[in-house]
Every structure is written in C-alpha cells, then in structure tokens.
C-alpha cells in the first residue's frame, strides 16, 4: 500500500469514528438502511448519505442493492429505508401505485438535471466553430474525421446489444447524417466508446457521438451536449426512435432520464432523514467531476465520498442544519 493510500485509510477510519461521535448534538434518528447499488455514482452517493445521516444522529447501515431487487423490496418490505439513486423511468408502473398506497415515497431528483443522454462534441470544437446544434455539427463533417477513413466523417453510436444502439441508429437516420457525409461507428464496447472520446480529446481532434451522464468521462473531458433543435416527442420517441424498422424517423430530443430517491414508509415520520433527502440533489457536472476523481485515483466509493465532503461543503452544507454542518466539518 502506498503512503498516500495508507494515510487515506487512516483518515477514513478516523473520519467515520468522529462523524459518528457528533451525533450527540443531533436529534434522535433511529436505524436507517441505505441501498448501495452496484455502479459508481450510486455507491458514492450511498456513502455520502451514510456519513451525513450519521452526522444527523442516525444509526446507518449500507446494504447491497440493484434496481429491480431494491425496488421490489422497498415496495413489499419497506426495506431498504433509502434507495438513493433509482433510475425509475421504467419502474413507474410499480412505484406509483405503491406510493399512492403510502408504502413508499419519492423524495425527488438525485441529479439536478436528471440522467442526461445526448450527442456530444468537445467544447473546444464547439466554441472555436460556433457549433450549438446537431445541424451545426453536420454542416462541418471536416471537423469530425472517421478514425479509419478521413475522407468521411464519423458518428459514434452505441455498441451492439445496448438499447441505445437502437436510438442512436434512429437519430442517425432522423438527422440525415449519412447524406451529410457521416458514417455510423459501432464502438464495440462501452470502454471503446469512452476510449475513442478520450483519444480524440487528448489529441485536440474532433469527436462526435452519443454519451450519457453523470459519468467519469464527462467529468474528465469538457464536452458540449448539442441541442437537438426540436422538442421531445414522447410518442414518436417510442414509435420511431425506438424502432429500427422505421426507415424515416422524425427528429426528436433525448428525454432526461428520471433518477430519483425513494424511501420506505418507516422513514416518512423521520424528520431528520426526510428534511435531508428533500434538499439533497447533486449538480450533474459536479458529480461527473467527482466520478472522474474516483477513476483517476483508483479510489473506493467511501474514499470518494470523503473527498466530496472535504472539498464541497458549499454544496452539501445546504442539505443539513447549519450547526450540524459545523459539527460534521469539524469531525472531518
């Protein structure tokens, strides 16, 4: 273990102890279980919630979670107490009736802008050439050379087998990209997609394609999401953009994915937890930067949580009462 990581480990151990000890100044909160999902942003947020809720007087336990098992358990058993990052857009048929019965509660967006999908280019390309919309980018195929054939432009879609390959293929058709001199690139994998973006960015070259956030890659590289130039049409998004059999889909705007925090019914009377969660929401760009720090430092989720708490009290300080913010800061 390096000296840096040794000191970090000691710091974390001391931090956990001291944050827990600050509860003497906080109101009674009882036991809270938090689902720690199996992807990076959800894991970091779970640890951030754990530290701050301990600072508010809660006895917190992290338990393993995933989208479907956590949703089912939340509805049927009221456990875990908190599902911090639930991509709920495709679960509303289960969650909404349960909420209407008072079994669970949606306490709001965990990302300020929701989950973001879209078509992106490097900001240095956007600013130097006045590119704001997808149409602007298509008018300049010379800026986005295909990596294997510079005589044509390249558009990076999603890997085969991903649902977003359907939507990127249909958006490719909708915006007439082939007629504008672009070829659709299947990157082969998620790692290859982010790798192609990073390679182009590090060389100062053009890159045009699909990505989503908050993610480490969007925290690492300054990318601009292009305006689709039209409003989102939910009906044709399903009937045209999600159907490869439609030869001439209409233009559409990527919807913001619904990413929310849900609690079980036992939390509804817990003012400490509810007041905190109703205020807690992460700016998308900041969370991407935090995930980039995690990746660059090969940090664990808990270590990344402490990095956020140590450096962004101006953000999380708005989620907790002022006196308890001071207690938590002192314990850190």
Helices and strands as residue ranges (DSSP letters): H 3-21, G 22-25, E 31-36, H 40-55, E 59-64, H 67-77, E 82-87, H 92-100, E 104-109, E 116-122, H 123-129, H 134-138, G 141-143, E 145-146, E 149-156, H 163-174, E 182-185, H 190-202, E 208-213, H 216-220, E 223-225, H 234-236, I 237-241, E 259-264, G 265-267, H 271-279, H 284-296, H 301-311, H 313-316, H 322-331
